Amino acid sequence: MQALDIRHNLASSRFEAAVEGGLAECVYRLQGEVMNIVRTEVPPASKGRGIASALVRCTLDYARARGHNVRPSCSYVRAYMRRHPDTLDLLEAR
């Protein structure tokens, strides 16, 4: 896989990358200091290449750098965070 060019589209509240088949994205909604990650999508032609994982990692790194807590409304993000315990400290206190 060639290097993935992930961009932060601040106006659309998402991290995105142009990939085969279209646009891959990790969409969030900032609610105060909580980053609610609502959707992660990768076009079918690009699935299985680690793109969603890279987008989520980028999004979580952004949240950490800005001191945001994370609400993983997206099932993929919840699973990702379970697989990467180093991200669990970002979880919003409930």
ABEGO torsion letter per residue (X at the ends): XBBBBBBBBAAAGBBBBBBBGEBBBBBBBBBEABBBBABBBBBAAABGAGAAAAAAAAAAAAAAAAGBBBBBABAAAAAAAAABAAAAAABBBX
